Amino acid sequence: MPELRRHYFLDEYCIIAAERHKRPSDFQIARHAAGDEKSCPFCPGNEEMTPPADAIYSKEGVQSDGNDRIGNWQMRVFPNRFAAMVPDPAPPTSEWIALPGHGYHEVIVDTQSHIENPAYFGQEHMKLLLQVYRDRYVHYRCNDHVKYISIFKNWGHEAGASQSHSHSQVIALPILPPMIKRELEALSVASFCPFCNVAEREESSSRKITKNEHWIYIAPFYSIAPYETWIIPRRHFCSMEDMTDEELKSLAALLGRAFYGMHSLLKAPPYNCMLFQYPSGYHFNIRIQPALSRIAGFERGTGVYINTVPPEQAAAELRPVV
């Protein structure tokens, strides 16, 4: 029978429809062929097709583009040509309530290879990506106009990736998103950190997938998407700025295993990987949601999601391949 499950600490619900018995092979995703490398703006040699890079990571260190584009890079960070937020927005409409879209939107090209899947990033590769995430977070956290920094990776067309070449994005917003605001409000009135409690309780549950010294990887009790997973630090800290080098190193290892396990079990699924963090009063976490089901009328009309794969089942299937 279906279960109505409540969010760990928010007044939000999802429906776990266990009787549908969905298995990995039940999710048929149309695969999009990789684009032509010659016309890909993210490929080496095509740097002139993007705005100048704000940060270029190479074996020589961190640089930025001058009059000429720098080649021989490992990762590039540059403004999104089709930005959701810009530093100098046009005046907003005078109707109702509108604010200028003042902010920043960057692309992080995280591999030179046009066809490399993040599931096959090595630990050092993943460690560098997390260092780039941390650097961009710290860069924008000091900006008085920025209220929240969203860092995410869309992998696959169905998950919103407009380019098949692997990349991540950073959007620095002038507002606090409603979802984060609700979580912060709930955390501020709690007598203990709910995320710490989740990490402790799930360590011995059927939803634990794996763990290491610093992190636990789970299929959360409140899962809004089939095979949704969370990575939670076992030590309480608010953002990547507070993360130790050892924690970053072990996160790189675990995140690589998470990507590979999902790739192996679900046959290279599209997914969204999202980092949740805030400078104070929060508990850093990462959430990965495969894009295997569609948001339809019921979800849009109620805000309640139907998940056809119980997290206990998802954890049991992911455990052997992570």
N, C-alpha and C positions, 0 to 999 in steps of 0.2 A: 504494500500500500504506500502511496506517496506520503512523504514527510514534509512538514512545514518547519524549516529550521531558521532560527533567529541568529542574526549577526552577533559576534562575540560581545560587543558592548554598544552597538547602535540599535535603534528600533527599526531594523530592516530585516526582510525575510527572503528566503529562497525556497523553492520547492524541489525536493529530491525525488524524482520519479523512478524509483529503483526497479519497478516492475517492468520497465521497458528493456532492461538488460542490454544496454548498448555496449558493444565491444569495439576495440580499435578499428577493426575491419568494417564496421558499420558506417564510418564517417568517410564518405567519398568526396574528396576535394578536387576540383578541376585544377590541374597544374598548368601554370603559365611558363612558357619557354623563356629562358634567359634572353635578354636583349643583346643586340650586337655590341661587342666591346668597342668597336671603332667609334660608335656614336654615344657611348656611355660617358656622361660627364664626370663620373667618379673614378674612371680608370686612369692609371698612370699614362702620361702623355697628353691627357685631355684637361689639364688643370686650367687652361685658359677658358674653358667652358663654364667655370664656376666663378663666383666672386673671389677676390683675394682671401687667402686663408688667414684667420686670426691666430691660429696655432698649428704648427706642423711638428709632429713627433717623428724623430728619426734617431739613428744611433748617435748622431752628433748632439742630441738634446732637443730643446723646444725652440722653434723659430717662428717667424711669421713672414708672409709674402711681402716683398717690396714691389718695385716696378715690374720685376719679372717673377714668374711663378717658380717656386722651389720644387724640384723633383727628388727622387730617391727618398720618399717618405714612407713611414710605417702607418701613420694615421694623420688625417687632415681634418681641421675644424674651420668651417667657413659659414657666413650668413646664408640662410635659406633664400634662394631667389624668389620663392613663392611664400613669403613669410606670413605667419598668422599674427605676429606682433612685430612692430618696427620701432626703431629709436625716435623717429620723427614723423608721427602719424598726422594725417589730415585732421582738421577740426571735426568733432563728432556732430551727428545730426542734432537739431534743436528739439526734436520730438521726444516725448516721454523722458526716460533717463538713459543717457548714453555717455560713456567715458571714452576718451581717446585710447586707441589701441597701442598704448606706449609699452614697449617691451622689446624682447630680443628672441630670435628664432635661429638656431644654428643646426647645421648638419655635421655629424661626425662620421667620416668615411673610415671604417675600422679595419679594412684590409685592402691591399693592392689588388688581390685576385678578384676578378669579376664573378667567378663561379663558386668561391669558397663559402661553405655553409658554417655559421657560427658553432654548429655541433662539433666541428672539427678544429676549432681554435685550440691551440695548446695552452698550457697553464700560463706561460710567459706572455702569450698573446692576450689572453683574457685578463691577466694582471695589468698589462698596459692599458687595455680598454677601461678598466675600473679606475686607473690612475687619471685617465683623461676625464672620465665622469666626475671624479673628485675635484680635479682642477677647474672644470667649468662651473661646478656648483660653488666652489669657493670664490671664483671670479665674480659671479653674479650676486652672491649673498651680501657682498659689501656695497651693492648699489641700492641707494635709498628708495628708488622708484620700484624696485622689485620686491614683491610680497611672497611669491612662491616660484620655485624652480622645478619644472617637470622634466625629467630625463627618462627616455623610453626608447625601445627598439621595436619597430614593426617589421616582422619577417614574413614575407609572402604577400602576394597581391590581395588575398582575401582579408589580411590583417591590416591593410591600409598602406602597404609599402608601394610607393609610386615608381621606385627603381628596384630592379632585381639585384643589383650590386649591394652587398651588405652594408648597412649604415645605421646609425642611431641619430636621435634628435634631442635638442635641448630647447625648451620654450620657457623664457623667464617672463612671468606675468605680473601685472600691476595690482592684482587682486588675489585674495585667498580663495581657492576653489571651494564651492559649497561642501563637497565630500570631505576635504581636509578640514574645513572649519568644523563640521559635525564631529569628526574624530577628535580634534583637539579639545572641543568643548566637553566631550564625554571623558576624555583622559583627565581633564582638569578637575573633574568632580569625583573621580574614582579614588578609592582609598588605597589602591595599588595599581601598578601598571598592567592593564589587560594583556598587552603583548608579552610581557615577561611571564604572565600566568599561562598564556597559550603555549609558549615555548616549553615551559616546565611540564604542563599537563600532557601535551601531545608527544612528549618524548617516550612515553610508555603506551601510546594509543595505537590503534590499527591504522591511523592516518599518517604516522611517521613513515617517511620514505628512507631517509638516511640522515646522518649527522656527522659533524667532526668536532674538533675541540672548541670552535668558536660559533658554529652555526647549526641550525636544525632545518631540515627540508621536509615539508609536510604537504599533504592534500588537505586544505582547511575544511573544518566542519561546516562552515558557511561557504560553500563553493557555488558561484553563480554560473560557472562554465564547465563543461566536461573536461576533466583532467587539469583543472586549475591547480596550481601549486604556489606555495609561499616559501621564501627563505627568510628566516628570522634570526637575528643575532642573539646568542644566549646571554651576552652581557648587555645591559641597558645603555644605549647611547642614541642620540637624536639624529645625527646625519653623518655623511661620509667624512666630514671634516673632523669628527671625533674618532674615526676608525684608526686603529693602530696598523702598522705595516704588516704585522703577523695576521691580523684579522683580514686585511685586504688580500693577502696571499692565500689564505685558506678559503676565502670567498671565491677567488678566481678558480680554485680547484673544484669547489662545489657547484658553482654556476656552470662551468664547463660540463660537469657530469649531468647536471639538470638538462642542459640543452641537448646533450647526446642521448640521454635516456628518452626524452620526448621524441627526438628525431627517429630513434630506433623503434620505439613502440608504435608510434602513430604515422610512420612512413613520411617523414619530412613535413610536418604540419605547419601551416601558417600560425603565427602567434604574436602576442603583444607581451613584451617584458617591460615592467614599469617599476621605477625606483620611487619609494615614498619616504620623504625625509623633511625635516623642519628644524630650524636652529635650536628650538627649546620646547620642552613639554611634549615631546613625541618619542617614538621608538622606531628607528629605521627598519624598513623591511622591503623586500622585493616580491612582486607578484607576477606570475607568468600565466597568461590565459590563452590557450590554443583557440584559434578562430574556427571551431568545428560546427557551431550551430548559429542560426540566425536569430537576431532580435526581431520579434514579430509583434503583432497587435497586443497580445496579453502583456508582454514585458513593457512595451512602450506605454500602455494604458494604465499599468498598475505600479511599475517600478519593482515588481517581483519577478525574479528569473526562474525559469524551469531548467533544471539540470538533470539530464537523463543518465548520468554516470555518478553513482554515489562516490564520495571521496574515499571511502574505505576500499572500494573496488579499484579506483584509480591508483591509490597507494600500493595495493597488492600487485598490480600489473606493472607499475613503474619500478618497484623495489629491485627486481632481478636485473634490470637493464641500466640502472644508474651507476 
